[in-house]
Amino acid sequence: MTNFKNKTIIMSGGSRGVGLEIAKALGKDGANIVILAKTTEPHPTLPGTIFTAAEEIEKVGGTALPVVCDIRFEEQVESAVTQAVEKFGGIDICINNASAIHLTDTINTPMKRYDLMHNINVRGTFMLSQKCIPHLKEGNNPHILTLSPPIDIDRKWFGLTLAYTTAKYGMSLVAHGLAEELQKYNIASNCLWPRTSLDTAAVRNVIGSELIKGSRKPSIYADAAYAVLKRESSTCTGNFFLDQDVLEEEGVTDFDKYAIDPDATLVSDFFCRR
C-alpha cells in the first residue's frame, strides 16, 4: 500500500538533513515533492544542494520540483506555491522544516541572528502555511506538519538560549493556532520533534560532534513524519508529537536500528531534557 502516491508535498528547506529524509520517505510512495531552499551551490561544511536533493528524491521513486526560494520574502513564497500548483494541480501537505539556529545567551546574540531566526522560523512558518491554506482546503487528507518542539514555559528552556527558544516555540505556537483555526476545514496541523539528538549537520557543526555517538539516525524522524501524515486529518490535529512516541503508537518496538551506536547512552534532545 502506498499512502502518498501522486500526493503533492511542499516543504521549506529540504535540501539536506531531516527534511531530505522526510522527503525521500514520502517520495518512495511516488509523491510529488516541492522543496524550497536557497542552497544552489555546495556549502563548505553542509552537504547537498536543492538540486542534489531533487535527484535523491527521484532516485527513490518520487517526483521532485526544486524551487530556489528564501522564505523570508513573500513574493518568493507566493511564486513557489504557484509553481507547485501549476505543475502538480494542488497541494496536499505543507511541511515547515526550514529553521535557523544560533545557541547563545541574550548578551551574546547579535540582533541580525535574532532577526534571522525569527524571520525564518516563525514568520516563515506562518507565511508558507498561509499561502498553502487555499490549496490545502482542496487537498486529499490535508496536513500541515511543523518541525518544532512541544511547548513548556518552564524558565529552564529559556535561560540558556532565549532567542532560539522563542523562535522555535514561535513555530509551535503558529502550528497550535492553525490546528484550531483550520479544524473546520479538516486540515490537520501538528508539530513533530525528536526525543533524542539526531546525527545531522546542525548537531555536528553547531552543537558538537561529540553528541553523535549517543544520537539516532534522521530516519527515525522521517518514519515518524510518514506515520503522522498518513493519519486522518479531521481527527489527528493539534498535537505536539515526539518521534519515538509516534512510532511506539505504530507498534515499533526495535529502536536499535535507528541508533548510531546501539551500545551508547542516548542523548536527549535539548527540549526534551528532564
C-alpha positions in Angstrom: 0.0 0.0 0.0 1.3 3.5 -0.9 -0.2 6.3 1.2 1.3 9.2 -0.7 1.3 8.2 -4.4 0.6 11.3 -6.5 0.1 13.5 -3.4 1.9 16.9 -3.5 4.0 17.9 -0.6 5.6 21.4 -0.3 8.5 21.7 2.1 10.6 24.6 3.3 14.2 23.6 3.5 14.6 20.0 2.4 18.0 20.2 0.7 19.6 18.2 3.5 19.2 16.6 6.9 15.8 15.6 8.4 13.9 17.5 5.7 15.5 15.5 2.9 15.0 12.2 4.8 11.3 13.0 5.2 11.1 14.0 1.5 12.6 10.7 0.5 10.4 8.7 2.8 7.3 10.2 1.1 9.0 10.0 -2.3 9.3 6.3 -2.0 5.5 6.1 -2.3 5.6 8.1 -5.5 4.8 11.5 -4.0 5.4 14.9 -5.7 7.9 16.8 -3.5 8.3 20.6 -3.9 11.4 21.7 -2.0 12.0 25.3 -1.2 15.6 26.2 -0.3 18.4 28.7 -1.1 21.3 26.3 -1.5 22.2 26.1 -5.2 25.9 25.7 -4.7 27.7 23.3 -2.4 28.4 24.7 1.1 31.9 24.2 2.6 30.6 22.4 5.7 27.0 21.4 4.8 26.3 18.6 2.3 24.0 18.8 -0.7 22.1 21.4 -2.7 18.5 21.8 -3.7 19.3 20.0 -7.0 21.2 17.1 -5.5 18.2 16.7 -3.1 15.8 16.5 -6.0 18.0 13.8 -7.6 17.9 11.8 -4.4 14.1 12.1 -4.2 13.6 11.0 -7.8 16.1 8.1 -7.3 13.8 6.6 -4.7 10.6 7.0 -6.8 9.3 10.5 -6.2 8.8 13.4 -8.5 10.7 16.5 -7.3 10.4 20.2 -8.1 13.3 22.1 -6.6 12.4 25.8 -6.2 15.0 28.3 -5.3 13.3 30.3 -2.5 14.2 32.4 0.5 11.1 32.0 2.8 11.8 35.4 4.3 10.4 37.0 1.2 6.7 36.9 0.5 6.9 37.2 -3.3 9.3 34.2 -3.4 7.0 32.1 -1.3 3.9 33.0 -3.3 5.8 32.2 -6.5 6.9 28.8 -5.1 3.3 27.9 -4.1 2.1 29.0 -7.6 4.7 26.8 -9.3 3.8 23.8 -7.2 0.1 24.2 -8.1 0.7 24.8 -11.7 2.9 21.7 -12.0 1.0 19.2 -9.9 -2.5 20.6 -9.7 -2.7 21.3 -6.0 -1.1 20.9 -2.6 -2.0 18.2 -0.1 0.7 18.6 2.6 2.8 21.6 3.8 5.9 20.8 5.9 7.5 23.7 7.8 11.1 22.4 8.1 13.3 25.4 7.4 14.9 26.7 10.6 17.8 28.9 11.7 19.8 28.2 14.9 22.1 30.2 17.0 22.7 28.9 20.5 23.7 31.9 22.6 22.5 33.7 25.7 20.9 37.1 25.3 24.0 39.3 25.7 25.9 37.3 23.0 23.1 37.2 20.4 23.7 39.7 17.6 20.4 41.2 16.5 21.0 40.1 12.9 21.0 36.5 14.2 17.8 37.1 16.3 16.1 38.6 13.2 17.2 35.7 11.0 15.8 33.0 13.4 12.5 34.8 13.9 12.1 35.6 10.2 12.8 32.1 9.1 11.4 30.1 12.0 8.3 32.0 13.0 7.4 34.3 10.1 8.4 31.7 7.5 6.2 29.0 9.1 3.3 31.4 9.3 3.8 32.6 5.7 4.2 29.3 4.0 1.2 27.9 5.8 -0.8 30.9 4.9 0.0 30.7 1.2 -0.8 26.9 1.2 -4.2 27.1 3.0 -6.4 27.9 0.0 -4.9 24.8 -1.8 -5.0 22.6 1.3 -8.7 23.2 1.6 -9.0 21.3 -1.7 -6.3 18.7 -0.8 -6.6 15.0 -0.1 -6.3 14.4 3.6 -4.5 17.7 4.1 -1.9 18.2 6.7 0.5 20.9 7.9 3.4 19.5 9.8 5.8 21.8 11.6 9.2 20.5 12.9 9.2 22.3 16.2 9.2 21.2 19.9 6.4 20.8 22.5 5.8 24.0 24.4 6.9 24.1 28.0 7.1 27.6 29.6 9.4 26.4 32.4 12.2 29.0 32.6 14.9 26.4 32.2 14.2 26.2 28.4 14.7 29.9 28.0 17.7 30.6 30.3 20.5 29.3 28.0 19.3 30.2 24.5 16.4 32.8 24.8 16.4 33.9 21.2 16.5 30.4 19.7 13.9 29.0 22.2 11.4 31.8 21.5 11.9 31.3 17.7 11.3 27.5 17.9 8.4 28.0 20.3 7.0 30.6 17.9 6.8 27.9 15.2 5.0 25.6 17.7 2.5 28.4 18.6 1.8 29.0 14.9 1.1 25.3 14.4 -1.1 25.2 17.5 -3.2 28.1 16.4 -3.6 26.7 12.9 -5.0 23.5 14.4 -7.8 25.4 15.9 -8.4 27.8 13.0 -8.3 25.1 10.3 -10.1 22.3 12.0 -13.4 23.3 10.4 -11.8 22.6 7.0 -10.4 19.2 8.2 -6.9 20.5 7.7 -4.6 19.0 10.3 -1.8 21.0 12.0 0.7 19.2 14.1 4.2 19.6 15.5 6.9 16.8 15.4 10.2 16.8 17.3 12.9 14.2 18.1 13.1 12.7 21.6 16.8 12.3 21.2 19.7 14.0 19.5 19.9 13.3 15.8 23.0 12.9 13.6 22.6 15.9 11.4 24.9 18.6 10.1 23.4 21.1 12.7 24.4 18.8 15.5 27.9 18.2 14.2 28.6 21.8 13.2 26.6 23.9 15.8 26.2 21.8 18.9 29.1 19.4 18.7 30.2 16.2 17.1 30.7 14.6 20.5 27.0 14.1 20.7 26.9 11.9 17.6 27.7 8.6 19.4 24.5 9.0 21.5 22.4 10.2 18.7 19.9 8.5 16.4 19.7 8.5 12.6 17.5 11.1 10.9 15.4 8.2 9.5 13.6 7.9 12.8 12.2 11.4 12.3 11.3 10.6 8.7 9.5 7.4 9.7 7.6 9.3 12.4 6.6 12.1 10.0 5.4 9.5 7.5 3.2 7.9 10.2 1.7 11.3 11.3 0.9 12.4 7.8 -0.9 9.2 6.9 -3.3 9.7 9.8 -6.8 11.1 9.3 -6.5 14.9 9.1 -10.0 15.5 10.5 -9.1 13.9 13.8 -5.3 14.0 14.1 -4.6 17.7 14.8 -3.3 20.0 17.5 -0.6 17.5 18.7 3.0 18.1 19.9 4.4 14.7 18.8 7.8 13.2 19.7 9.2 10.8 17.1 9.6 7.8 19.4 6.1 8.2 20.8 4.6 8.2 17.3 6.4 5.1 16.3 5.5 3.3 19.5 1.9 4.0 18.7 2.5 2.5 15.3 3.8 -0.7 17.0 7.5 -0.2 16.6 9.5 -1.8 19.4 13.0 -2.1 18.0 14.7 1.3 18.1 18.3 0.0 17.9 18.0 0.2 14.1 17.9 4.0 14.5 20.9 4.2 16.8 24.3 5.4 15.6 25.8 3.2 18.4 23.3 0.8 20.0 25.6 0.4 23.0 25.9 4.2 23.7 23.7 6.1 26.1 21.1 8.1 24.2 21.4 11.9 24.4 18.1 13.6 24.9 17.2 16.5 22.6 17.6 19.9 24.2 13.9 20.5 24.5 13.3 17.0 26.0 15.7 17.0 28.8 14.1 16.5 32.2 
